[in-house]
């Protein structure tokens, strides 16, 4: 809901920025790309009049087109095969998802508390582009808006009515407490860890070492010049496909919710045909916005959307059980913090259920697929900040907002269910997309609030698709190449096409299965991203450039001395003078 709002206006500048000089890399990425790209793809690019990295653009577009071409006529087979693949991933590698995200959270907190915490995302004398208040506000608008809108009521009620832990009575006080704890676990520090990791790495390498703002650049300390050739292209293809399918999943969930809202307001039928029509309209609006260059209009619309979302939040807070909400939020913080150490590593080892695959693994994979998109946005607004400021702000400020959102919507829904004023559990169990509209039936001005929710959803997904197209275009071209309108339109249409295909192939189950399977490769990249960042920081702290690190001239001295390079040089100069 909030995600596309501020993301759109900042990413326009990000993706249309002037070329970057690669001051800390001796061999320009442009030269490496031109030297190794397949001639046939380069020829095809010229024939089509595109400005891209052919190996990244055509591979990503080809895989996406192949998926749609196969999934439409063989929807059941595709859905079944992805279901089997997801089942295998959950059974054999679900532990890796859980361990990786929790380990990255510990890694980021460790970086912030370490000696590297004072290193800036930029030159040593650079300062933040935005004030703390503005930065925090923009962070609230990034990341998980669509998830909060869809699951803000649905998840707490689902866990309240069907507790995942043994010995907990459905509908009890313990069930209510666990429901809020699980919701905060899924949308709190762990989710923002997934966004913070690429955001920190992108900001560090782009602003401090002047590398291209692409995911492949983050692996330069490990791959060296290969990061700008086929190895780097493969990494960027994974990032592009993850973003494509992640945004498509969000569009699909939003369409399900929008269809439920229109059914409630005007009696529109709930069917795949209507849902495909809604996706077509949203994609058409986003593509038109790209084609006409309506950046200013979209930015204003985004700002209006934030105000509308805050109005809805204030309405529910003031009209709902205000005191219960306040008390519940305080208690939920304590429950979440006390449960976090064991919950972060809980893998259902001794329980043979499908719960974690349907919830935690799906959330982690979905969030991971959004990571390149949101990471670039966060990096763009964080230039000049120290690593300590970045980690503290990105992890804790949005988590606080998540607490407020679930505190208002989730606790209100649970209180209504416990008091008998609402009957949400059965409806949510059958169709989670109806949750917020069924919830609003317990409030005055129901139709007005429901209509406001529909408007927020429509605006969010329009601006989200527009800005996601900008990011994908950025990932598939060099910084010295202009962002062409037709390329961004192509990616907007691709998002809509994949979303429609997934809905036709099985709806919510298909969305969950595909994204859980496809999130695994980028989850692996996140781990290596942390390794690359740590290597660069160790060298940076001692005064070595990333180019010296790649050439092997940094770590022999690093391992042999704990003294920073600059300090060693100063001492040598002093000795020479005397």
PAPAVEX-606183 format. One line per 5 residues: number of its first residue (from 1); their letters; for each residue z, x, y of C-alpha. Coordinates in Angstrom, 1 decimal, always signed. Last residue first. Example, Ala and Ser with C-alpha at 12.3 -4.5 7.8 and 13.67 -1.06 7.14 Angstrom:
BEGIN
2) SA) +7.1,+13.7,-1.1; +7.8,+12.3,-4.5
//
This chain:
BEGIN
578) XXXXX) +11.7,+63.4,+12.3; +8.6,+61.4,+13.2; +7.5,+61.6,+9.5; +10.8,+60.2,+8.3; +10.5,+57.2,+10.7
573) XXXXX) +6.9,+56.5,+9.6; +8.0,+56.6,+5.9; +10.8,+54.1,+6.6; +8.4,+51.7,+8.5; +5.9,+51.9,+5.6
568) XXXXX) +8.6,+51.1,+3.1; +9.7,+48.1,+5.1; +6.2,+46.8,+5.3; +5.7,+47.2,+1.5; +8.9,+45.2,+0.8
563) XXXXX) +11.5,+47.2,-1.1; +12.4,+46.2,-4.7; +10.4,+49.1,-6.0; +8.6,+50.0,-9.2; +7.7,+46.5,-10.2
558) XXXXX) +6.2,+45.7,-6.8; +4.4,+49.0,-6.6; +2.6,+48.4,-10.0; +2.4,+44.7,-8.9; +0.3,+45.1,-5.8
553) XXXXX) -2.7,+47.3,-6.5; -4.1,+45.3,-9.4; -7.3,+44.2,-7.7; -6.1,+40.6,-7.7; -2.9,+41.4,-6.0
548) XXXXX) -4.6,+43.5,-3.4; -6.9,+40.5,-2.7; -3.8,+38.3,-2.4; -2.5,+40.6,+0.3; +0.6,+42.8,-0.2
543) XXXXX) +3.5,+42.8,+2.2; +6.4,+42.7,-0.1; +7.0,+39.0,+0.2; +3.3,+38.4,-0.3; +3.2,+40.1,-3.7
538) XXXXX) +6.0,+38.0,-5.1; +4.5,+34.9,-3.3; +1.1,+35.5,-4.9; +2.5,+35.8,-8.4; +4.7,+32.7,-7.9
533) XXXXX) +1.7,+30.7,-6.7; -0.4,+31.6,-9.7; +2.4,+30.7,-12.1; +2.9,+27.3,-10.4; -0.8,+26.6,-10.6
528) XXXXX) -0.7,+27.5,-14.3; +1.8,+24.6,-14.8; -0.2,+22.3,-12.6; -3.4,+23.1,-14.5; -1.8,+22.0,-17.8
523) XXXXX) -1.0,+18.6,-16.1; -4.6,+18.6,-14.9; -5.8,+18.7,-18.5; -3.3,+16.0,-19.7; -4.1,+13.3,-17.0
518) XXXXX) -7.3,+12.2,-18.9; -5.3,+10.8,-21.9; -2.7,+8.9,-19.9; -5.4,+7.7,-17.4; -7.6,+6.2,-20.1
513) XXXXX) -4.8,+4.5,-22.0; -3.1,+2.9,-19.0; -6.3,+1.6,-17.4; -7.5,+0.2,-20.8; -4.2,-1.6,-21.3
508) XXXXX) -4.3,-3.0,-17.8; -7.8,-4.6,-18.3; -9.5,-4.0,-21.6; -13.0,-2.6,-21.2; -14.1,-5.0,-18.4
503) XXXXX) -11.2,-3.7,-16.3; -12.1,-0.1,-17.1; -15.8,-0.7,-16.2; -14.9,-2.3,-12.9; -12.6,+0.7,-11.9
498) XXXXX) -15.3,+3.2,-13.0; -18.0,+1.4,-10.9; -15.7,+1.1,-7.9; -14.8,+4.8,-7.9; -18.5,+5.8,-8.4
493) XXXXX) -19.5,+3.6,-5.4; -17.1,+5.5,-3.2; -18.3,+8.8,-4.6; -21.9,+8.0,-3.9; -21.0,+6.8,-0.4
488) XXXXX) -19.4,+10.1,+0.3; -22.5,+12.0,-0.8; -24.7,+9.7,+1.2; -22.7,+10.4,+4.4; -23.1,+14.2,+4.1
483) XXXXX) -20.1,+16.4,+4.6; -21.5,+19.7,+6.1; -21.6,+22.9,+4.1; -19.7,+26.0,+5.2; -16.5,+24.7,+3.4
478) XXXXX) -18.3,+24.6,+0.1; -18.9,+21.3,-1.7; -17.5,+19.3,-4.6; -13.8,+19.2,-3.7; -14.4,+18.1,-0.1
473) XXXXX) -16.6,+15.3,-1.4; -13.8,+14.2,-3.6; -11.4,+14.2,-0.7; -13.7,+12.2,+1.6; -14.3,+9.6,-1.1
468) XXXXX) -10.6,+9.3,-1.5; -10.4,+8.5,+2.2; -12.7,+5.6,+2.0; -11.3,+4.3,-1.3; -7.8,+4.3,+0.2
463) XXXXX) -8.9,+2.6,+3.4; -10.4,-0.3,+1.5; -7.6,-0.3,-1.0; -4.9,-0.5,+1.6; -6.6,-3.1,+3.7
458) XXXXX) -7.0,-5.4,+0.8; -3.5,-5.0,-0.5; -1.9,-5.5,+2.9; -4.0,-8.6,+3.5; -2.9,-10.0,+0.1
453) XXXXX) +0.7,-9.3,+0.9; +0.5,-11.1,+4.2; -1.0,-14.1,+2.4; +1.9,-14.1,+0.0; +4.4,-13.9,+2.9
448) XXXXX) +2.7,-16.7,+4.8; +2.5,-18.8,+1.6; +6.1,-18.3,+0.8; +7.4,-19.1,+4.3; +10.9,-19.4,+2.9
443) XXXXX) +11.7,-17.2,-0.1; +12.1,-17.8,-3.8; +8.3,-18.1,-4.2; +8.1,-14.5,-3.0; +9.0,-13.2,-6.4
438) XXXXX) +6.2,-15.1,-8.2; +3.8,-13.4,-5.7; +5.3,-10.0,-6.2; +5.3,-10.2,-10.0; +1.8,-11.7,-10.5
433) XXXXX) +0.2,-8.4,-11.4; +2.8,-7.8,-14.2; +1.1,-10.4,-16.4; +2.8,-11.8,-19.5; +6.0,-9.9,-19.3
428) XXXXX) +6.1,-10.4,-15.5; +5.9,-14.2,-16.0; +8.6,-14.2,-18.7; +11.0,-12.2,-16.6; +10.4,-13.8,-13.2
423) XXXXX) +12.5,-17.0,-13.3; +14.1,-17.1,-9.9; +17.2,-18.9,-8.5; +19.1,-18.4,-11.7; +21.7,-16.1,-10.2
418) XXXXX) +20.8,-13.2,-12.4; +17.1,-13.6,-11.8; +17.5,-13.9,-8.0; +19.8,-10.8,-8.0; +17.3,-8.8,-10.1
413) XXXXX) +14.4,-9.8,-7.7; +16.4,-8.9,-4.6; +17.4,-5.6,-6.3; +13.8,-4.7,-7.0; +12.3,-5.7,-3.7
408) XXXXX) +14.9,-4.3,-1.2; +16.4,-1.5,-3.2; +13.0,-0.7,-4.7; +11.6,-0.1,-1.3; +14.7,+1.6,+0.2
403) XXXXX) +15.0,+4.0,-2.8; +11.3,+4.8,-2.5; +11.9,+5.6,+1.2; +14.6,+8.1,+0.2; +12.2,+9.6,-2.4
398) XXXXX) +9.6,+10.0,+0.4; +12.1,+12.1,+2.4; +13.5,+14.1,-0.5; +10.7,+15.8,-2.3; +8.2,+16.4,+0.5
393) XXXXX) +10.8,+17.2,+3.2; +12.9,+19.6,+1.2; +9.9,+21.3,-0.5; +8.0,+21.8,+2.8; +11.0,+22.9,+4.9
388) XXXXX) +11.9,+25.6,+2.2; +8.3,+26.7,+1.9; +8.2,+27.2,+5.7; +6.1,+24.9,+7.9; +3.1,+26.1,+9.8
383) XXXXX) +0.6,+23.8,+8.2; +2.2,+20.7,+6.7; -0.1,+17.9,+7.7; -3.2,+19.2,+5.9; -1.2,+20.3,+2.9
378) XXXXX) +0.2,+16.8,+2.4; -3.4,+15.4,+2.5; -4.7,+18.0,+0.1; -1.9,+17.3,-2.3; -2.5,+13.5,-2.1
373) XXXXX) -6.0,+13.8,-3.4; -5.4,+16.7,-5.8; -2.3,+15.0,-7.2; -3.7,+11.5,-7.8; -4.5,+12.3,-11.5
368) XXXXX) -1.0,+13.8,-11.8; +0.5,+10.5,-10.6; -1.4,+8.5,-13.2; -0.4,+11.0,-15.9; +3.2,+10.9,-14.9
363) XXXXX) +3.3,+7.2,-14.6; +1.5,+6.6,-18.0; +3.9,+9.1,-19.7; +6.9,+7.3,-18.2; +6.0,+3.7,-18.9
358) XXXXX) +3.7,+2.6,-21.8; +4.0,+6.0,-23.6; +7.8,+6.0,-23.1; +8.2,+2.5,-24.6; +6.2,+2.9,-27.7
353) XXXXX) +9.2,+3.0,-30.0; +10.3,+5.3,-32.8; +13.8,+6.3,-31.5; +15.5,+9.6,-32.2; +13.2,+11.8,-30.2
348) XXXXX) +12.9,+9.3,-27.3; +11.8,+12.2,-25.0; +14.7,+12.4,-22.5; +14.4,+15.6,-20.5; +14.6,+14.2,-17.0
343) XXXXX) +16.9,+11.5,-18.2; +19.6,+14.0,-19.2; +19.9,+15.7,-15.7; +18.9,+12.5,-13.8; +21.6,+10.1,-15.1
338) XXXXX) +24.3,+11.0,-12.6; +21.8,+11.2,-9.7; +20.2,+7.9,-10.5; +23.5,+6.0,-11.0; +24.9,+7.4,-7.8
333) XXXXX) +21.8,+6.5,-5.8; +21.7,+3.1,-7.4; +25.3,+2.4,-6.3; +24.4,+2.9,-2.7; +21.2,+0.8,-3.0
328) XXXXX) +23.1,-2.0,-4.8; +25.7,-2.3,-2.0; +23.0,-2.6,+0.6; +20.8,-5.0,-1.4; +23.8,-7.2,-2.3
323) XXXXX) +24.7,-7.4,+1.4; +21.1,-8.4,+2.4; +20.6,-11.0,-0.3; +17.1,-12.0,+0.9; +16.0,-13.3,+4.3
318) XXXXX) +16.7,-10.0,+6.1; +15.5,-7.6,+3.5; +12.5,-9.6,+2.4; +11.3,-10.0,+6.0; +12.0,-6.3,+6.8
313) XXXXX) +9.9,-5.1,+3.9; +7.1,-7.6,+4.8; +7.2,-6.4,+8.4; +7.2,-2.8,+7.4; +4.0,-3.4,+5.3
308) XXXXX) +2.4,-5.2,+8.2; +3.2,-2.2,+10.5; +1.7,+0.2,+8.0; -1.4,-1.9,+7.7; -1.9,-1.9,+11.5
303) XXXXX) -1.9,+1.9,+11.4; -4.5,+1.8,+8.7; -6.7,-0.6,+10.6; -6.5,+1.7,+13.6; -7.6,+4.6,+11.4
298) XXXXX) -10.4,+2.5,+9.8; -11.7,+1.6,+13.3; -11.7,+5.2,+14.4; -13.4,+6.4,+11.3; -16.2,+3.7,+11.4
293) XXXXX) -18.9,+6.2,+10.6; -21.4,+3.5,+9.8; -22.1,+4.8,+6.3; -18.5,+5.6,+5.5; -17.2,+2.2,+6.7
288) XXXXX) -20.1,+0.5,+4.8; -19.1,+2.3,+1.6; -15.5,+1.2,+2.0; -16.5,-2.4,+2.7; -18.9,-2.4,-0.3
283) XXXXX) -16.2,-0.9,-2.6; -13.8,-3.6,-1.6; -16.5,-6.3,-2.1; -17.6,-4.9,-5.5; -14.0,-4.5,-6.6
278) XXXXX) -13.4,-8.2,-5.8; -16.5,-9.3,-7.7; -15.4,-7.2,-10.7; -12.1,-9.0,-10.6; -13.8,-12.4,-10.3
273) XXXXX) -15.9,-11.7,-13.4; -12.9,-10.3,-15.3; -11.0,-13.6,-14.8; -8.2,-15.2,-12.9; -9.7,-18.3,-11.2
268) XXXXX) -9.2,-18.7,-7.5; -6.6,-21.3,-6.8; -6.4,-20.7,-3.0; -3.1,-19.0,-2.4; -1.7,-18.4,-5.9
263) XXXXX) -5.1,-17.5,-7.5; -5.9,-15.3,-4.5; -2.6,-13.4,-5.1; -3.3,-13.1,-8.8; -6.8,-11.7,-8.1
258) XXXXX) -5.3,-9.3,-5.6; -2.8,-8.0,-8.2; -5.5,-7.5,-10.8; -7.7,-5.8,-8.1; -4.8,-3.6,-7.1
253) XXXXX) -4.4,-2.5,-10.7; -8.1,-1.7,-11.0; -8.3,+0.0,-7.6; -5.3,+2.2,-8.7; -7.0,+3.0,-12.0
248) XXXXX) -10.2,+3.9,-10.1; -8.2,+6.2,-7.8; -6.8,+8.0,-10.8; -10.2,+8.0,-12.6; -12.0,+9.6,-9.6
243) XXXXX) -9.1,+11.9,-8.8; -8.8,+13.2,-12.3; -12.6,+13.6,-12.6; -12.6,+15.6,-9.3; -9.7,+17.8,-10.4
238) XXXXX) -11.1,+18.5,-13.8; -14.5,+19.3,-12.2; -12.7,+21.7,-9.8; -11.1,+23.6,-12.7; -14.5,+23.8,-14.5
233) XXXXX) -16.1,+25.0,-11.2; -13.5,+27.7,-10.9; -14.3,+29.0,-14.4; -18.1,+28.8,-13.6; -17.8,+30.9,-10.4
228) XXXXX) -15.5,+31.0,-7.4; -12.3,+31.4,-9.5; -14.1,+34.1,-11.4; -13.5,+36.3,-8.3; -9.9,+36.7,-9.3
223) XXXXX) -8.8,+34.5,-12.2; -5.0,+34.7,-12.0; -4.4,+35.3,-8.2; -7.5,+33.2,-7.5; -6.1,+30.2,-9.4
218) XXXXX) -5.2,+28.2,-6.2; -8.8,+28.5,-5.0; -10.0,+26.4,-8.0; -8.1,+23.4,-6.5; -10.3,+23.4,-3.3
213) XXXXX) -9.3,+24.0,+0.3; -11.2,+27.3,+0.5; -9.1,+30.4,+0.8; -7.7,+31.5,+4.2; -4.8,+33.5,+2.8
208) XXXXX) -1.9,+31.9,+4.7; -3.5,+28.6,+5.6; -5.6,+27.8,+2.6; -3.5,+29.7,-0.1; -0.2,+28.3,+1.1
203) XXXXX) -1.3,+24.8,+2.0; -3.1,+24.4,-1.3; -0.2,+25.7,-3.3; +2.4,+23.6,-1.5; +0.3,+20.4,-1.8
198) XXXXX) -0.6,+21.2,-5.5; +3.1,+21.3,-6.4; +4.4,+18.7,-3.9; +2.4,+15.8,-5.4; +3.7,+16.3,-9.0
193) XXXXX) +7.2,+17.0,-7.6; +6.9,+13.8,-5.6; +6.7,+11.8,-8.8; +9.6,+13.7,-10.3; +11.8,+13.3,-7.3
188) XXXXX) +11.6,+9.5,-7.1; +9.1,+7.0,-8.5; +9.7,+7.1,-12.3; +13.3,+8.1,-12.0; +13.9,+5.6,-9.3
183) XXXXX) +12.6,+2.8,-11.5; +14.6,+4.1,-14.4; +17.8,+4.0,-12.4; +17.1,+0.5,-11.1; +16.6,-0.9,-14.5
178) XXXXX) +19.6,+1.0,-15.9; +21.9,-0.7,-13.4; +20.4,-4.2,-14.0; +20.7,-3.7,-17.8; +24.3,-2.6,-17.4
173) XXXXX) +25.0,-5.7,-15.4; +23.5,-7.8,-18.2; +20.2,-9.6,-18.3; +19.2,-8.1,-21.7; +22.3,-6.6,-23.5
168) XXXXX) +22.3,-2.8,-23.7; +23.1,-1.4,-27.2; +20.0,+0.7,-27.5; +18.2,+1.7,-24.4; +14.8,+0.4,-23.3
163) XXXXX) +16.3,-2.8,-21.7; +13.9,-5.8,-21.9; +14.9,-8.3,-19.2; +16.3,-5.8,-16.7; +13.6,-3.2,-17.7
158) XXXXX) +10.8,-5.7,-16.9; +12.5,-7.0,-13.8; +13.0,-3.5,-12.4; +9.3,-2.7,-13.2; +7.6,-5.8,-11.9
153) XXXXX) +9.3,-6.1,-8.5; +8.2,-2.8,-6.8; +5.6,-2.3,-9.6; +2.4,-3.3,-7.9; +3.2,-2.6,-4.3
148) XXXXX) +5.2,+0.6,-5.1; +2.4,+1.9,-7.3; -0.2,+1.3,-4.6; +1.9,+3.1,-2.0; +2.5,+6.1,-4.2
143) XXXXX) +1.3,+9.2,-2.3; +1.2,+9.3,+1.4; +2.5,+6.9,+4.0; +6.1,+8.0,+3.8; +4.9,+11.6,+4.3
138) XXXXX) +3.3,+10.6,+7.5; +6.6,+9.3,+8.8; +8.4,+12.4,+7.8; +5.8,+14.5,+9.6; +6.1,+12.4,+12.8
133) XXXXX) +9.8,+12.8,+12.8; +9.8,+16.5,+12.0; +7.3,+17.1,+14.8; +3.7,+17.9,+13.9; +1.5,+20.9,+13.9
128) XXXXX) +4.2,+23.1,+12.5; +4.5,+26.7,+13.8; +2.5,+29.8,+13.1; +4.0,+33.3,+13.8; +4.2,+34.4,+10.2
123) XXXXX) +0.6,+33.2,+9.6; +0.2,+30.0,+7.6; +2.2,+28.0,+5.2; +5.3,+30.0,+6.1; +7.5,+32.2,+3.9
118) XXXXX) +11.2,+31.4,+4.5; +11.8,+29.9,+1.1; +10.5,+33.0,-0.7; +14.0,+34.5,-0.7; +15.0,+31.7,-3.0
113) XXXXX) +16.5,+28.2,-2.3; +13.1,+26.6,-1.7; +11.5,+28.4,-4.6; +14.3,+27.3,-7.0; +13.9,+23.7,-5.9
108) XXXXX) +10.1,+24.0,-6.6; +10.7,+25.5,-10.0; +13.4,+22.9,-11.0; +10.9,+20.1,-10.2; +8.1,+22.0,-12.0
103) XXXXX) +10.3,+22.2,-15.1; +10.9,+18.4,-15.0; +7.1,+17.8,-14.7; +6.2,+20.2,-17.5; +9.0,+19.1,-19.9
98) XXXXX) +8.2,+15.4,-19.8; +4.4,+15.9,-20.0; +4.9,+18.4,-22.8; +7.1,+16.1,-24.7; +4.3,+13.5,-24.7
93) XXXXX) +2.2,+16.1,-26.5; +2.1,+15.0,-30.1; +3.0,+11.3,-30.2; +1.9,+10.5,-26.7; -1.3,+12.5,-26.9
88) XXXXX) -2.2,+10.9,-30.3; -1.5,+7.4,-29.0; -3.6,+8.1,-26.0; -6.5,+9.3,-28.1; -6.2,+6.2,-30.4
83) XXXXX) -6.2,+3.9,-27.3; -9.1,+5.8,-25.8; -11.0,+5.2,-29.0; -10.1,+1.5,-29.1; -11.1,+1.0,-25.4
78) XXXXX) -14.4,+2.8,-25.9; -15.2,+0.8,-29.0; -14.4,-2.5,-27.3; -16.4,-1.6,-24.2; -19.6,-0.5,-26.1
73) XXXXX) -22.3,-1.8,-23.7; -20.3,-1.1,-20.5; -18.3,+2.0,-21.8; -21.3,+4.1,-22.6; -23.1,+4.0,-19.3
68) XXXXX) -19.9,+4.1,-17.4; -18.6,+7.2,-19.2; -22.0,+8.9,-18.8; -22.1,+8.2,-15.1; -18.6,+9.8,-14.7
63) XXXXX) -19.6,+12.8,-16.8; -22.8,+13.3,-14.9; -21.2,+12.9,-11.5; -18.6,+15.6,-12.3; -21.1,+18.0,-13.8
58) XXXXX) -23.6,+17.3,-11.0; -21.1,+18.0,-8.2; -19.2,+20.9,-9.7; -22.1,+23.0,-10.9; -24.2,+22.0,-7.8
53) XXXXX) -21.6,+23.1,-5.2; -22.7,+20.6,-2.7; -24.9,+19.8,+0.4; -27.5,+17.4,-1.0; -31.1,+16.9,+0.0
48) XXXXX) -32.1,+15.4,-3.4; -34.8,+18.0,-4.0; -32.4,+20.7,-2.8; -29.7,+19.7,-5.2; -32.1,+19.5,-8.1
43) XXXXX) -33.3,+23.0,-7.4; -29.7,+24.3,-7.3; -29.0,+22.4,-10.5; -32.1,+24.0,-12.2; -31.2,+27.4,-10.9
38) XXXXX) -27.7,+27.4,-12.5; -25.2,+28.8,-10.0; -24.1,+32.4,-10.4; -25.2,+34.4,-7.4; -25.0,+31.5,-5.0
33) XXXXX) -21.4,+30.8,-5.9; -20.3,+34.4,-5.6; -21.9,+34.8,-2.2; -20.3,+31.6,-0.9; -16.9,+32.6,-2.3
28) XXXXX) -16.9,+35.6,+0.1; -16.0,+38.9,-1.7; -13.2,+40.7,+0.1; -10.7,+37.9,+0.1; -7.9,+37.9,+2.7
23) XXXXX) -10.0,+37.0,+5.7; -12.0,+34.2,+4.0; -13.2,+32.6,+7.3; -12.9,+28.8,+7.1; -15.9,+26.6,+7.9
18) XXXXX) -15.2,+23.8,+10.5; -13.2,+20.7,+9.4; -15.0,+17.6,+8.3; -12.9,+17.1,+5.1; -9.5,+17.7,+6.7
13) XXXXX) -10.3,+15.8,+9.9; -11.2,+12.7,+7.9; -8.2,+13.5,+5.7; -5.8,+12.9,+8.5; -7.0,+9.4,+9.4
8) XXXXX) -7.3,+8.2,+5.9; -4.1,+9.6,+4.5; -2.2,+7.7,+7.2; -3.0,+4.3,+5.8; -4.4,+5.0,+2.3
3) XXX) -0.9,+5.5,+0.9; +1.0,+2.7,+2.5; +0.0,+0.0,+0.0
//
